[in-house]
Amino acid sequence: MPETDWTPPSRIDESGLRVTVTNEGTTHSVVVDLTALPGSPELRRELANALATKTGPTGTWKRVAVVENIAWCLETFTAHLAENGIVSIAALTPGAWNAYRLHLDERFAPKTATHILSKVVGLLRVSPLLPDAMAPALRMRQYHNFKTDPQPTYKVEDFEAIQKAAQHAVHAAARRITANSALLAKQGDPSLSPEQAQRAAALQTLLDNDGYLHSRSNLDVFAALGATTQYPNVIRGKTYMKASGLITEARAALFLTPAEATACAALLICHEGYNYSVVHNLTVPDRAATAADTQDAYRTPTDKPRRGKAGRHQTDILVDDGEESVGRAIRWIREATEPARRYLADRGTPTDRLLLYWPQRSLGPASGIPDYVRDTARTWWPEGVPKPGNWAMLHRTHVTRIRRRPEHHSRRTFVNEYLLLDQAAREEANGVIRQGLESALRPAVSRLAIRIVPSDTDVPEDSDTAVASCADYDHHPRTGVRCDESFLMCLRCDNAKAGPRHVKRIVLLHDALANLRSAIDSETWEERFQGHYLDLVAFLRNKLTEDEIGEARRQGTDEDRRIIEALLRGEYDRR
């Protein structure tokens, strides 16, 4: 163990402007360079220190992906401060901050401006130089839900075609790599045939040369590994064999190609509905015990930092019960990437990442989901299915069209971020709502008895209730005695008539009950107001047009609103 006074080495270089950021739990790191930012050197060093704190042991930015565009986000901030003569975080004022926010609003779309602000605010809050007066300004709401339009999903049949194509590509890669890995392990075995011995030697040569083979001097190695495709490279009228294509084919004997890595990612998303970051950072699963001795299972840890400390880590048990199962997919991917993990471990850079592949122009295997996904996915993507490699669309389709229940999110997130933004789910929900409303309105329509008269002169004012004119207050149509019911019952009464002065109050009563609905508990609503609200909806739908409703609402006066408020408070009951 280190000494008690031991401090970890600084992740900021000697210039004070470059910060090394490492993924939590892995060795994958990037260097964030703030050298080219506008503004004073002092300000840039302060931001670099804040970035080191934010990405350090006590910070909340634990992934390289969080800081990949941080320099771009800070560029507008440092430029704005430089233009206003501010050279340090300590000199920042609420006025300057608000001016910067207005500058972003003018220059960027709301979503982009909010993204930039979130990064800048995150760094400023951890800086010890931030003035106390800035705290209220930074607490101003920065985040908004910009997703209101329906989000696209694949058709179910297209989703199934993607899963099938990805499964075929992953299975083929696993068979190829495991066969070659087993052959390499038997190198020197006298039981190997001459062809097998030659291929095993070629595989060893590939590893000995760190995956790079000179095309002219290793044609026999390429041939033994099946890398024989001619890649023409025309120079000055002469055609040469292009080395990069042959090398890529040769490496594929033991390592996944970028296209196959995207197929692995797609297959996991199709099976489990993982989002991009979860798949990108998956580690090698452990074997798990199962009730059936004939089944394998894998304990797969997932990490979603946005869930917070209490809920970010989760473990899935994925059972291998056949070629169509997610457990079998995990097994294939694990076997196909094992040679890459051994290769990295032998060279002093061990990793536990699940997804490993060898990019075309790279000196070694890379981890996670490859860049340029849409181009690499085209090699296995099913023909006729649009948008190859759209992970968000694939993830959303799994959540909303396949599983249709929350799995890796809360119920609230599932409803707000998925169901309510899914066009098909919206249409289906609207249909159910319409059916439910029609069903609830049928009794209300049948009991609606109030009659509309064209003019207020047709009904005397001295017979008015809160929402109607009563033809015979002393003789209730059903009881024959003096009426003692709430004025809310007027819409069901044969004695009730509504002139224009009453219609506007009925519209205002409808609006008041609609607002009241969200302010009281469901039990009170159903017991006291739901039936009357349905009466009002039935009246408006069956007796008035949209234009008439709008005009009545505009004609409502303060006195009309006072009468409606008194009615809902019960001031007219049993008078």
C-alpha positions in Angstrom: 0.0 0.0 0.0 1.2 3.6 -0.6 2.4 5.8 2.2 -0.2 7.8 4.0 1.1 11.1 2.6 1.3 9.6 -1.0 -0.4 11.7 -3.7 -1.2 10.4 -7.2 0.9 11.9 -10.0 -0.6 14.9 -11.7 -2.6 14.4 -14.8 -1.7 17.9 -16.0 1.5 18.2 -18.1 4.3 20.8 -17.5 2.5 23.4 -19.6 -0.5 23.3 -17.4 -2.8 23.1 -20.5 -3.0 19.4 -21.2 -5.0 17.0 -19.0 -5.0 13.2 -19.3 -8.4 11.8 -18.8 -8.9 8.0 -18.2 -12.1 5.9 -18.3 -13.0 4.7 -14.8 -11.9 1.1 -14.4 -10.0 0.9 -17.7 -6.7 2.0 -19.2 -8.3 3.9 -22.1 -7.3 7.6 -21.9 -7.2 10.7 -24.0 -5.3 14.0 -23.6 -7.5 17.1 -23.6 -5.4 20.0 -25.0 -6.5 23.5 -24.1 -3.4 25.2 -25.7 -5.3 26.5 -28.7 -8.1 28.1 -26.8 -8.5 31.9 -27.0 -8.1 33.9 -23.8 -5.4 34.4 -21.2 -3.0 31.6 -20.3 -4.1 32.1 -16.7 -7.7 31.4 -17.5 -6.8 28.3 -19.6 -4.7 26.9 -16.8 -7.5 27.4 -14.3 -9.9 25.6 -16.6 -7.3 22.7 -17.0 -7.1 22.5 -13.2 -10.9 22.4 -13.0 -11.0 19.7 -15.6 -8.5 17.6 -13.7 -10.7 17.9 -10.6 -13.9 17.1 -12.4 -12.4 14.0 -14.0 -10.5 12.9 -10.9 -11.4 10.6 -8.0 -13.8 13.0 -6.4 -15.2 14.3 -9.7 -18.3 13.1 -11.6 -16.9 13.0 -15.1 -15.7 9.4 -15.2 -15.6 8.7 -19.0 -13.6 9.8 -21.9 -16.7 10.3 -23.9 -17.8 13.1 -21.5 -14.8 15.3 -22.4 -14.3 14.4 -26.0 -15.5 17.8 -27.2 -14.8 19.8 -24.1 -12.2 22.1 -25.8 -14.8 23.0 -28.4 -17.3 23.8 -25.7 -14.9 26.0 -23.9 -13.8 27.9 -27.0 -16.8 30.2 -27.0 -16.5 30.8 -23.3 -12.9 31.8 -23.3 -13.3 33.9 -26.4 -16.2 35.8 -24.8 -14.3 36.4 -21.6 -11.2 37.6 -23.6 -13.4 40.1 -25.6 -14.7 41.5 -22.3 -11.2 41.7 -20.6 -11.8 38.9 -18.1 -8.5 37.0 -17.6 -9.4 34.7 -14.7 -12.3 32.8 -13.2 -12.0 34.9 -10.1 -13.0 38.0 -12.2 -16.2 36.4 -13.5 -19.4 38.3 -12.7 -23.1 37.4 -12.9 -23.4 40.2 -15.5 -20.7 38.8 -17.7 -22.1 35.3 -17.3 -25.6 36.3 -18.3 -24.1 38.2 -21.3 -22.3 34.9 -22.3 -25.6 33.0 -22.1 -27.3 35.5 -24.4 -24.4 35.2 -26.8 -24.9 31.4 -26.9 -28.6 31.8 -27.5 -27.9 34.1 -30.5 -25.3 31.8 -32.0 -26.5 28.2 -31.4 -29.6 26.2 -31.4 -31.1 25.6 -27.9 -29.9 22.1 -27.6 -26.4 22.9 -28.6 -26.3 26.0 -26.3 -27.5 23.9 -23.4 -24.8 21.3 -24.0 -22.1 23.9 -24.0 -23.5 25.5 -20.9 -23.6 22.2 -19.0 -19.9 21.6 -19.7 -18.8 25.1 -18.7 -21.0 25.1 -15.6 -19.6 21.7 -14.6 -16.0 23.1 -14.6 -16.8 26.4 -13.0 -18.6 24.8 -10.0 -15.4 22.8 -9.0 -13.1 25.7 -9.4 -12.0 27.2 -6.0 -11.6 30.6 -7.7 -15.3 31.0 -8.6 -16.7 34.1 -6.8 -19.5 33.5 -4.3 -21.7 35.9 -6.3 -21.7 33.5 -9.2 -23.4 30.7 -7.4 -27.0 32.0 -7.9 -26.2 32.7 -11.6 -25.0 29.2 -12.2 -28.1 27.7 -10.5 -30.3 29.2 -13.1 -32.0 26.3 -15.0 -29.8 25.0 -17.8 -31.5 21.8 -18.9 -34.6 21.4 -20.9 -36.4 18.5 -22.5 -36.0 19.3 -26.2 -37.5 16.0 -27.3 -41.1 16.7 -28.2 -41.4 15.4 -31.7 -41.8 11.7 -32.3 -38.5 9.8 -32.4 -37.9 7.4 -35.3 -37.9 3.6 -34.8 -37.3 0.7 -37.1 -40.2 -1.4 -38.3 -40.4 -4.6 -36.3 -39.7 -6.7 -39.4 -36.6 -4.6 -40.1 -35.5 -4.9 -36.5 -35.7 -8.7 -36.7 -33.8 -8.6 -40.0 -31.0 -6.5 -38.4 -30.8 -9.0 -35.5 -30.6 -11.9 -37.8 -27.9 -10.3 -40.0 -25.9 -9.3 -37.0 -26.2 -12.8 -35.5 -24.9 -14.4 -38.8 -22.0 -12.0 -38.9 -21.0 -12.5 -35.3 -21.3 -16.3 -35.5 -19.2 -16.4 -38.6 -16.5 -14.3 -37.0 -16.5 -16.4 -33.8 -16.1 -19.6 -35.8 -13.3 -18.2 -37.8 -11.3 -16.7 -34.9 -11.8 -19.6 -32.5 -10.7 -22.1 -35.2 -7.6 -20.1 -35.9 -6.8 -19.6 -32.3 -7.1 -23.3 -31.6 -4.8 -24.0 -34.6 -2.3 -21.5 -33.3 -2.2 -23.2 -29.9 -1.3 -26.5 -31.7 1.6 -25.0 -33.6 4.4 -27.6 -33.8 2.0 -30.5 -33.2 3.1 -33.3 -35.6 -0.5 -34.4 -36.1 -1.2 -31.2 -38.1 -1.4 -31.6 -41.9 1.0 -29.6 -44.0 -1.6 -27.0 -44.8 -2.6 -26.7 -41.1 1.1 -26.4 -40.1 1.6 -23.7 -42.7 -1.4 -21.8 -41.5 -0.4 -22.0 -37.8 3.1 -20.7 -38.7 1.5 -17.8 -40.7 -0.7 -17.0 -37.7 2.4 -16.9 -35.4 4.2 -14.7 -38.0 1.3 -12.3 -37.9 1.5 -12.0 -34.1 5.3 -11.7 -34.2 5.1 -8.8 -36.5 2.4 -7.1 -34.4 -0.2 -7.5 -37.1 1.8 -5.8 -39.8 3.2 -7.8 -42.8 5.1 -6.4 -45.8 3.1 -7.3 -48.8 5.9 -8.5 -51.1 8.0 -10.5 -48.7 5.0 -12.2 -47.0 2.9 -13.3 -49.9 3.1 -16.9 -48.7 1.9 -15.8 -45.2 -1.0 -13.9 -46.8 -1.9 -16.9 -48.9 -1.8 -19.2 -45.9 -4.2 -16.9 -44.0 -6.6 -16.7 -47.0 -5.7 -13.1 -47.7 -5.6 -13.3 -51.5 -8.0 -10.6 -52.7 -6.4 -8.3 -55.2 -6.6 -4.6 -54.2 -5.5 -2.6 -57.3 -3.4 0.5 -56.7 -2.6 2.2 -60.0 0.5 4.3 -59.9 1.9 5.8 -63.2 -0.1 3.4 -65.3 1.1 0.3 -63.4 -1.1 -1.8 -61.1 0.3 -2.9 -57.8 -1.2 -5.0 -55.0 -2.4 -2.7 -52.2 -0.9 -3.9 -48.9 -3.5 -2.4 -46.6 -6.3 -4.6 -47.8 -4.2 -7.8 -47.5 -3.1 -6.9 -44.0 -6.6 -6.3 -42.9 -7.7 -9.6 -44.3 -4.8 -11.3 -42.6 -5.5 -9.7 -39.2 -9.1 -10.9 -39.5 -7.8 -14.5 -38.9 -7.4 -13.7 -35.2 -9.2 -10.3 -34.6 -12.6 -8.9 -35.3 -12.8 -6.4 -38.1 -14.5 -3.0 -37.4 -17.6 -4.2 -39.3 -17.8 -7.4 -37.2 -17.5 -5.2 -34.0 -20.5 -3.2 -35.1 -22.4 -6.4 -35.7 -21.5 -7.5 -32.1 -22.8 -4.2 -30.8 -26.0 -4.4 -32.8 -26.7 -8.0 -31.7 -26.4 -7.0 -28.0 -28.7 -4.0 -28.4 -31.2 -6.2 -30.2 -31.2 -8.7 -27.4 -31.0 -6.5 -24.4 -31.8 -3.0 -25.4 -28.6 -1.6 -24.1 -27.8 1.9 -25.2 -24.6 2.9 -26.9 -22.5 3.8 -23.8 -23.3 0.6 -22.0 -22.3 -1.6 -25.0 -19.2 0.5 -25.7 -17.9 0.0 -22.1 -19.0 -3.6 -21.5 -16.4 -5.7 -19.7 -15.9 -9.5 -20.1 -18.7 -11.3 -18.3 -18.0 -14.0 -15.7 -19.6 -17.4 -15.8 -22.7 -17.7 -13.6 -24.3 -20.7 -12.0 -27.7 -21.9 -13.4 -30.3 -24.3 -12.2 -29.8 -26.4 -15.3 -26.4 -28.1 -15.6 -26.7 -28.1 -19.4 -26.9 -24.3 -19.7 -24.2 -21.7 -19.5 -24.9 -18.3 -18.1 -22.9 -15.1 -18.0 -22.8 -12.5 -15.3 -22.6 -9.2 -17.2 -22.0 -5.9 -15.2 -23.4 -2.7 -16.8 -22.6 0.8 -15.8 -24.9 3.9 -16.4 -23.4 6.9 -14.5 -26.5 9.0 -15.1 -28.5 6.8 -12.7 -26.4 8.2 -9.8 -24.2 6.5 -7.3 -26.9 4.2 -5.9 -28.2 2.9 -9.2 -25.5 3.2 -11.8 -24.1 -0.4 -11.4 -26.3 -3.3 -12.4 -25.6 -7.0 -13.1 -27.5 -9.0 -15.7 -27.5 -12.8 -15.8 -27.6 -13.8 -19.5 -28.4 -17.4 -20.1 -27.1 -19.4 -23.1 -30.1 -21.6 -24.1 -29.5 -21.8 -27.8 -28.3 -19.9 -30.9 -31.1 -17.4 -30.6 -30.3 -16.4 -27.0 -28.3 -13.5 -25.7 -26.1 -15.8 -23.7 -25.0 -17.5 -26.9 -24.3 -14.1 -28.4 -22.1 -13.2 -25.3 -20.3 -16.5 -25.7 -19.5 -15.9 -29.4 -18.3 -12.3 -28.7 -16.2 -13.4 -25.8 -14.5 -16.2 -27.8 -14.0 -13.9 -30.8 -12.3 -11.2 -28.8 -10.2 -13.4 -26.5 -7.1 -13.5 -28.9 -7.1 -9.6 -28.8 -7.1 -9.6 -25.0 -4.2 -12.1 -24.9 -2.4 -10.0 -27.5 -2.7 -6.9 -25.4 -1.8 -8.6 -22.1 1.3 -10.1 -23.7 2.4 -6.5 -24.6 1.8 -5.1 -21.2 -1.5 -3.4 -21.8 -4.1 -5.8 -20.4 -7.8 -5.0 -20.7 -11.1 -6.5 -19.5 -13.2 -4.8 -22.2 -15.5 -7.1 -24.1 -15.6 -5.5 -27.5 -12.1 -5.5 -29.1 -11.3 -5.2 -32.8 -8.3 -4.2 -35.0 -8.9 -1.0 -37.1 -7.5 -0.9 -40.5 -5.0 1.8 -39.9 -3.9 1.0 -36.3 -0.9 -0.4 -34.6 -3.1 -2.6 -32.3 -6.5 -3.6 -31.2 -9.1 -0.9 -30.2 -11.9 -1.3 -27.7 -15.6 -0.4 -27.8 -17.8 0.4 -30.8 -15.9 1.6 -33.9 -16.2 5.0 -35.3 -17.7 5.5 -38.8 -20.4 3.0 -37.8 -22.6 3.6 -40.8 -19.9 2.8 -43.3 -18.6 -0.3 -41.4 -22.1 -1.7 -40.8 -23.0 -1.6 -44.5 -21.0 -4.8 -45.1 -23.5 -7.0 -43.1 -26.5 -4.7 -42.8 -29.7 -6.3 -44.3 -30.5 -5.0 -47.8 -33.4 -2.6 -48.0 -33.3 -1.6 -44.3 -32.6 2.1 -43.8 -30.2 3.9 -41.5 -27.4 1.4 -41.0 -25.8 1.5 -37.6 -28.2 4.0 -36.0 -27.8 2.8 -32.4 -30.3 5.2 -30.8 -32.9 4.1 -33.3 -32.1 0.4 -32.6 -32.2 0.9 -28.9 -35.5 2.9 -29.0 -37.1 0.2 -31.2 -36.2 -2.5 -28.7 -37.6 -0.5 -25.8 -40.8 0.7 -27.4 -41.7 -2.0 -30.0 -40.1 -5.2 -28.7 -40.0 -5.3 -24.9 -42.5 -2.5 -24.3 -41.6 -2.2 -20.7 -38.9 -0.4 -18.6 -35.8 -2.5 -18.2 -32.7 -0.3 -17.8 -34.7 2.8 -16.8 -37.2 4.0 -14.4 -40.9 3.8 -15.1 -41.0 7.6 -15.5 -38.1 7.6 -18.0 -39.7 4.8 -19.9 -43.0 6.7 -20.3 -41.6 10.2 -20.9 -38.5 9.5 -23.0 -39.7 6.5 -24.9 -43.4 5.8 -25.1 -44.5 9.4 -25.3 -42.0 10.0 -28.1 -42.8 6.9 -30.1 -45.2 7.6 -33.0 -46.7 4.2 -33.1 -47.2 4.2 -29.3 -48.7 7.6 -29.5 -51.2 6.5 -32.1 -52.1 3.4 -30.2 -52.5 5.3 -26.9 -54.6 8.0 -28.6 -56.8 5.2 -30.0 -57.2 3.7 -26.5 -57.9 7.2 -25.0 -60.5 7.9 -27.7 -62.2 4.6 -27.0 -62.2 5.2 -23.3 -63.5 8.7 -23.6 -66.3 7.6 -26.0 -67.2 4.8 -23.6 -67.3 7.3 -20.6 -69.2 9.9 -22.6 -72.1 7.6 -23.7 -73.9 7.7 -20.3 -73.3 11.5 -20.1 -74.8 12.1 -23.5 -77.8 10.0 -22.7 -78.5 11.9 -19.5 -78.0 15.3 -21.0 -81.3 17.2 -20.8 -80.6 20.9 -20.9 -81.8 22.8 -23.9 -80.1 25.7 -25.7 -82.2 28.8 -26.6 -80.9 31.3 -29.2 -81.4 34.5 -27.2 -81.1 35.6 -23.6 -84.6 37.2 -24.0 -86.1 33.7 -24.3 -85.3 33.0 -20.6 -86.0 35.5 -17.8 -83.0 36.5 -15.6 -85.0 36.0 -12.3 -85.1 32.2 -13.0 -81.3 31.9 -13.4 -79.1 29.4 -11.6 -75.3 29.5 -11.9 -75.3 27.8 -15.3 -78.8 27.8 -16.6 -82.4 29.2 -16.4 -84.9 27.0 -14.5 -88.4 26.8 -16.0 -89.9 25.5 -12.7 -87.8 25.7 -9.6 -90.6 24.5 -7.3 -91.3 21.3 -9.1 -88.3 19.0 -9.8 -89.0 16.8 -12.9 -88.4 13.6 -11.1 -89.5 14.3 -7.5 -92.2 16.9 -8.2 -91.1 18.9 -5.1 -88.9 22.0 -4.7 -85.4 21.4 -6.2 -82.5 21.2 -3.7 -79.8 19.7 -5.9 -76.5 21.4 -6.8 -76.5 23.7 -9.8 -73.9 21.2 -11.3 -76.9 18.9 -11.9 -78.6 21.5 -14.2 -77.2 19.9 -17.3 -79.2 16.7 -16.5 -82.5 18.5 -15.9 -85.5 18.8 -18.2 -86.4 22.2 -16.7 -83.0 23.7 -17.6 -82.5 26.1 -20.5 -79.3 27.8 -21.6 -79.1 31.1 -23.4 -75.9 32.8 -24.5 -75.3 34.2 -21.0 -75.4 30.7 -19.6 -73.3 29.1 -22.3 -70.3 31.2 -21.5 -70.5 30.1 -17.8 -70.8 26.4 -18.8 -67.6 26.8 -20.9 -65.8 28.5 -18.0 -67.1 25.8 -15.6 -65.6 23.2 -18.0 -62.2 25.0 -17.9 -62.3 25.4 -14.2 -62.9 21.7 -13.6 -60.2 20.8 -16.1 -57.8 22.8 -14.0 -59.1 21.5 -10.7 -58.5 17.9 -11.9 -54.7 18.2 -11.6 -54.9 19.9 -8.2 -56.9 17.3 -6.2 -56.5 13.5 -5.5 -58.1 11.0 -7.8 -60.5 9.7 -5.2 -62.0 13.2 -4.6 -62.1 13.9 -8.3 -64.0 10.7 -9.1 -66.4 11.0 -6.2 -67.3 14.7 -6.5 -66.5 16.0 -10.0 -65.9 13.4 -12.6 -69.5 12.8 -13.6 -70.2 16.5 -13.8 -67.1 17.0 -15.9 -68.2 14.4 -18.4 -71.6 16.1 -18.6 -69.8 19.3 -19.5 -67.7 17.6 -22.2 -70.8 15.9 -23.6 -72.6 19.3 -23.7 -69.7 21.1 -25.5 -69.2 18.3 -28.0 -72.9 17.8 -28.9 -74.4 21.3 -28.5 -71.6 23.7 -29.7 -69.0 24.1 -32.4 -65.4 24.9 -31.7 -65.9 28.5 -32.9 -68.9 28.9 -30.5 -66.9 27.5 -27.6 -64.0 29.9 -28.3 -66.4 32.9 -28.6 -68.1 31.9 -25.3 -64.8 31.7 -23.6 -63.8 35.2 -24.9 -67.2 36.6 -23.7 -66.7 35.4 -20.1 -66.5 38.2 -17.6 -64.9 38.5 -14.1 -68.4 38.3 -12.6 -69.0 35.0 -14.6 -65.8 33.6 -13.2 -66.7 34.7 -9.6 -70.0 32.8 -10.0 -68.2 29.6 -11.2 -65.7 29.8 -8.3 -68.6 30.2 -5.8 -70.3 27.2 -7.4 -67.3 25.0 -7.0 -66.8 26.1 -3.4 -70.3 25.0 -2.6 -71.7 28.4 -1.8 -74.9 27.8 -3.7 -75.7 24.4 -2.3 -79.0 24.0 -0.5 -79.6 27.8 -0.4 
